[in-house]
């Protein structure tokens, strides 16, 4: 087992996972969502994290499960009220990176949106956050210049540069830190590019990140999808 993969076990100790929504224009369009005027974020439970080798993504009964590949920031210190104009200071607060797949129960989320209800369930099922190994900060000199990709059964579904983020990382971290203190070890997901879509039991997802066209080995994810044997079954709220 590589050190990066063994180190990934530390991700389970994160105090919180903060996710930026609607941070790529084409993804906003494909979901027919409104473009935010400032960073929009939500929380995902740490119990949803699956680190390398831990097992499959589980599809709950009656749920339309979608993938969303994202660059994850692993925070290195406690911060609050960060200044977005201080790009060096905000980026210095990041300890390392990872790739994450923000799995979403799309039909659950759509029903909640339609009825004006919270959609924590849609993001919070166990196994709904596959994570890669830990990527050293030095491997991604500029987090706004890397290419995320995701494939399902060898067919590429998402492939775009992080330079397409609507809100750059300093603004994202600044806005979050003005609302809630960011602690060392917290995970920040920075949004997903276009191409999100469904997976079903039997599928295999592969995801990762490239810098200057070169694959970062620590950032690779390969994870199968299996049907749930649990008691949950989607029903209208």
C-alpha positions in Angstrom: 0.0 0.0 0.0 1.4 3.4 -1.0 1.9 6.1 1.6 -0.6 8.3 -0.2 -3.3 5.7 0.1 -2.5 4.9 3.8 -2.5 8.6 4.6 -5.9 8.9 3.0 -7.3 7.1 6.1 -6.8 10.5 7.8 -9.6 11.9 5.7 -12.1 10.1 7.9 -11.0 12.4 10.8 -12.1 15.6 9.0 -14.4 17.7 11.1 -16.5 18.6 8.1 -16.8 18.5 4.3 -17.8 21.8 2.7 -18.9 21.6 -0.9 -19.1 24.4 -3.4 -22.1 24.2 -5.7 -22.5 25.6 -9.2 -18.9 26.6 -9.7 -18.6 25.7 -13.4 -20.8 27.5 -15.9 -21.5 24.5 -18.2 -22.5 22.4 -15.2 -25.0 25.1 -14.2 -26.5 25.0 -17.7 -26.8 21.2 -17.8 -28.8 21.1 -14.6 -30.8 24.2 -15.6 -29.8 25.9 -12.4 -29.4 29.6 -11.6 -25.9 31.1 -11.7 -24.9 32.2 -8.2 -23.7 35.7 -7.5 -21.3 34.5 -4.8 -20.0 31.1 -3.7 -22.8 28.8 -2.7 -21.9 25.9 -0.4 -23.4 23.0 1.5 -22.2 20.3 3.9 -21.6 16.6 3.3 -21.2 14.2 6.2 -17.7 12.7 6.8 -19.5 9.3 7.1 -20.0 9.4 3.3 -16.2 9.2 2.7 -14.8 6.1 1.0 -11.0 6.0 0.9 -9.0 3.9 -1.6 -9.6 0.1 -1.1 -12.5 0.6 1.3 -15.2 -0.7 -1.0 -17.9 0.3 -3.6 -20.3 3.1 -3.9 -23.7 1.8 -2.8 -26.8 2.7 -4.8 -29.8 3.0 -2.4 -33.1 1.5 -3.6 -35.1 3.8 -5.9 -32.3 6.4 -6.1 -30.9 7.9 -9.3 -27.2 8.2 -8.4 -25.0 10.7 -10.2 -21.3 11.3 -10.1 -19.6 14.7 -9.8 -15.7 14.8 -9.9 -14.1 17.6 -7.9 -10.8 18.9 -6.7 -10.6 18.6 -3.0 -8.6 20.9 -0.7 -7.3 19.4 2.6 -6.9 22.2 5.0 -3.7 22.6 7.0 -4.7 25.1 9.7 -7.6 26.8 11.5 -8.7 29.9 9.7 -11.6 32.4 9.9 -12.3 35.6 8.1 -9.8 35.0 5.3 -9.2 37.9 2.9 -10.0 36.8 -0.6 -7.5 39.4 -1.9 -4.7 37.7 0.0 -4.3 34.9 -2.6 -1.0 33.7 -1.1 -2.4 33.6 2.5 -5.5 31.7 1.4 -3.6 29.1 -0.6 -1.1 28.7 2.2 -3.9 27.5 4.4 -4.2 24.4 2.2 -2.1 21.5 3.3 -2.6 19.1 0.4 -5.1 18.0 -2.3 -7.2 15.0 -3.3 -9.7 14.1 -5.9 -13.3 13.5 -4.7 -16.5 12.2 -6.4 -19.5 14.0 -4.9 -22.1 11.4 -5.4 -25.6 12.8 -5.6 -29.1 11.2 -5.3 -30.4 13.3 -8.1 -34.1 12.4 -7.9 -34.0 12.9 -4.2 -32.4 16.3 -4.7 -34.8 17.3 -7.4 -37.8 16.5 -5.3 -36.4 18.5 -2.3 -35.7 21.5 -4.6 -39.2 21.4 -6.0 -40.7 21.4 -2.6 -38.3 23.8 -1.0 -36.9 21.2 1.4 -33.3 20.7 2.5 -31.5 18.1 0.4 -28.9 16.8 2.8 -30.1 13.3 2.2 -29.3 13.6 -1.5 -25.7 14.2 -0.7 -25.3 12.2 2.6 -25.7 8.5 2.0 -22.9 6.3 3.1 -20.2 5.8 0.4 -21.3 9.0 -1.4 -17.8 10.5 -1.3 -15.1 8.4 -2.8 -11.7 10.0 -2.3 -8.3 9.5 -3.8 -5.0 9.2 -2.0 -3.5 12.4 -0.6 -1.9 14.6 -3.3 1.2 16.5 -2.1 0.7 20.2 -2.5 3.9 20.4 -4.7 2.3 18.2 -7.3 -0.3 20.8 -8.1 1.6 24.2 -8.3 -1.5 26.0 -9.4 -4.9 24.5 -8.4 -6.5 26.7 -11.0 -4.6 25.0 -13.8 -5.3 21.2 -13.6 -7.5 18.9 -15.5 -10.2 16.8 -13.8 -11.6 13.7 -15.5 -14.0 10.9 -14.7 -15.0 7.9 -16.8 -17.7 5.2 -16.4 -16.8 1.8 -17.8 -13.8 3.4 -19.7 -16.0 6.0 -21.4 -15.0 9.5 -20.5 -17.8 11.6 -19.0 -16.1 14.6 -17.5 -12.9 16.3 -18.6 -12.3 19.9 -17.9 -9.8 22.3 -16.5 -10.1 23.9 -13.0 -9.4 27.2 -14.7 -13.1 27.2 -15.6 -14.1 27.7 -11.9 -16.4 30.7 -11.6 -15.2 31.5 -8.1 -11.5 31.0 -7.5 -10.2 29.2 -4.4 -9.3 32.3 -2.4 -12.8 33.6 -2.7 -14.3 30.2 -1.9 -12.2 29.9 1.2 -12.8 33.5 2.2 -16.6 33.2 2.0 -16.7 29.9 3.9 -14.4 31.2 6.6 -16.6 34.2 7.2 -19.5 31.9 8.0 -17.8 29.0 9.8 -14.3 28.4 11.1 -12.3 26.1 8.9 -10.3 23.7 10.9 -7.1 21.7 10.1 -8.1 18.6 8.3 -11.4 19.9 6.9 -12.1 19.0 3.3 -13.3 21.6 0.8 -14.8 20.3 -2.5 -14.5 23.0 -5.2 -17.2 22.2 -7.6 -17.7 19.9 -10.6 -17.4 20.6 -14.3 -20.0 19.6 -17.0 -20.7 16.0 -17.8 -22.4 14.7 -14.7 -24.6 11.7 -15.1 -25.9 8.5 -13.7 -24.3 5.3 -12.6 -25.9 1.9 -11.9 -24.8 -1.3 -10.1 -22.2 -3.0 -12.2 -20.5 0.2 -13.4 -17.0 1.1 -12.5 -15.9 4.8 -12.1 -12.4 6.0 -12.6 -11.4 9.5 -11.9 -8.3 11.6 -11.5 -6.4 14.8 -12.2 -3.6 15.8 -14.6 -1.2 18.7 -14.5 0.5 19.7 -17.8 -1.0 16.6 -19.3 0.6 14.3 -16.8 -1.4 12.0 -14.5 -0.9 12.4 -10.8 -0.8 8.9 -9.5 -2.0 9.8 -5.9 -5.1 11.4 -7.4 -6.5 8.2 -9.1 -9.8 6.7 -8.1 -11.2 3.4 -9.3 -14.4 2.3 -7.6 -17.2 0.0 -8.5 -20.9 0.6 -8.0 -23.1 -1.9 -6.2 -26.8 -2.2 -5.3 -27.7 -1.5 -1.7 -28.9 -4.4 0.6 -30.0 -1.8 3.2 -33.4 -0.9 4.4 -33.7 2.5 2.8 -36.0 2.9 -0.2 -36.8 6.3 -1.8 -40.3 7.5 -1.2 -41.8 10.9 -1.9 -41.6 13.3 1.1 
